[in-house]
Amino acid sequence: MMFRPRRAETDGLVALRSVYLGLVAALLLFVVALSFIAPWDGGDERWVPWAVVVLGIASLAYVARIRRRPLPTTSLEALARYYRALFFIEVGVAVAAALWGLVGVFLVGSLWIYLVGLAFGLVGLLMIAPTRSDIERRQREITEAGSPLSLQDALTIVPTP
């Protein structure tokens, strides 16, 4: 008879924060991997760093726009589902500049271009971090909308697989 270790159930907020930390670590670890592939300054970068900067500014502006969307207050499940959905949409937008920086490294062969995109990506991830202050700010918005729902309660419900 084989025994499988029983997995401790983690509430949804802990799971969301774990995913967040994994994303931050992955972006930082790309620097290590890329350091074996490209030199810091590979030569003529032309327009690529400027494109990464423009995309970084655009991604930060779009993250700020997404953050202003109101959360639904119909039920705890809808509230948690929408918050998580917005989080993952924001992740995609926030890390876009870092990923374009990664593409820039392969286009022109200079590692420092990834660092430009990484800076925008980390700022974007800081903007969307599911911190206590972010949850409290969103809770104030929910309360001002006249809803008795608790975002903290909605997010700590164990997510279904």
Solvent accessible surface area in square Angstrom, and as a share of the most:
residue,aa,sasa,rsa
1,M,204,0.91
2,M,181,0.81
3,F,171,0.71
4,R,215,0.78
5,P,128,0.81
6,R,219,0.80
7,R,197,0.72
8,A,85,0.66
9,E,118,0.53
10,T,57,0.33
11,D,42,0.22
12,G,2,0.02
13,L,7,0.03
14,V,72,0.41
15,A,37,0.29
16,L,6,0.03
17,R,82,0.30
18,S,66,0.43
19,V,63,0.36
20,Y,22,0.08
21,L,118,0.59
22,G,40,0.38
23,L,49,0.24
24,V,33,0.19
25,A,46,0.36
26,A,47,0.36
27,L,8,0.04
28,L,82,0.41
29,L,113,0.56
30,F,70,0.29
31,V,31,0.18
32,V,85,0.49
33,A,52,0.40
34,L,3,0.02
35,S,54,0.35
36,F,174,0.73
37,I,106,0.54
38,A,10,0.08
39,P,80,0.50
40,W,139,0.49
41,D,101,0.52
42,G,38,0.37
43,G,41,0.39
44,D,99,0.51
45,E,24,0.11
46,R,146,0.53
47,W,153,0.54
48,V,5,0.03
49,P,12,0.07
50,W,178,0.62
51,A,31,0.24
52,V,3,0.02
53,V,41,0.24
54,V,97,0.56
55,L,68,0.34
56,G,0,0.00
57,I,103,0.52
58,A,54,0.42
59,S,9,0.06
60,L,34,0.17
61,A,63,0.49
62,Y,88,0.33
63,V,0,0.00
64,A,34,0.27
65,R,150,0.55
66,I,0,0.00
67,R,29,0.11
68,R,173,0.63
69,R,92,0.34
70,P,109,0.69
71,L,18,0.09
72,P,42,0.26
73,T,50,0.29
74,T,117,0.68
75,S,39,0.25
76,L,55,0.27
77,E,102,0.46
78,A,19,0.15
79,L,0,0.00
80,A,4,0.03
81,R,154,0.56
82,Y,75,0.29
83,Y,9,0.03
84,R,54,0.20
85,A,48,0.37
86,L,7,0.04
87,F,4,0.02
88,F,99,0.41
89,I,82,0.42
90,E,2,0.01
91,V,15,0.08
92,G,42,0.41
93,V,27,0.16
94,A,0,0.00
95,V,16,0.09
96,A,30,0.23
97,A,0,0.00
98,A,0,0.00
99,L,77,0.38
100,W,125,0.44
101,G,0,0.00
102,L,32,0.16
103,V,62,0.36
104,G,1,0.01
105,V,2,0.01
106,F,126,0.53
107,L,108,0.54
108,V,23,0.13
109,G,24,0.23
110,S,0,0.00
111,L,1,0.00
112,W,87,0.30
113,I,0,0.00
114,Y,0,0.00
115,L,63,0.31
116,V,35,0.20
117,G,0,0.00
118,L,13,0.07
119,A,57,0.44
120,F,37,0.15
121,G,0,0.00
122,L,48,0.24
123,V,70,0.40
124,G,0,0.00
125,L,1,0.01
126,L,131,0.65
127,M,69,0.31
128,I,1,0.01
129,A,10,0.08
130,P,4,0.02
131,T,63,0.37
132,R,182,0.66
133,S,75,0.48
134,D,12,0.06
135,I,6,0.03
136,E,83,0.37
137,R,81,0.29
138,R,3,0.01
139,Q,46,0.21
140,R,135,0.49
141,E,67,0.30
142,I,4,0.02
143,T,82,0.47
144,E,146,0.65
145,A,78,0.61
146,G,66,0.63
147,S,14,0.09
148,P,131,0.83
149,L,34,0.17
150,S,32,0.21
151,L,0,0.00
152,Q,83,0.37
153,D,78,0.41
154,A,0,0.00
155,L,0,0.00
156,T,46,0.27
157,I,76,0.39
158,V,67,0.38
159,P,54,0.34
160,T,123,0.72
161,P,179,1.13
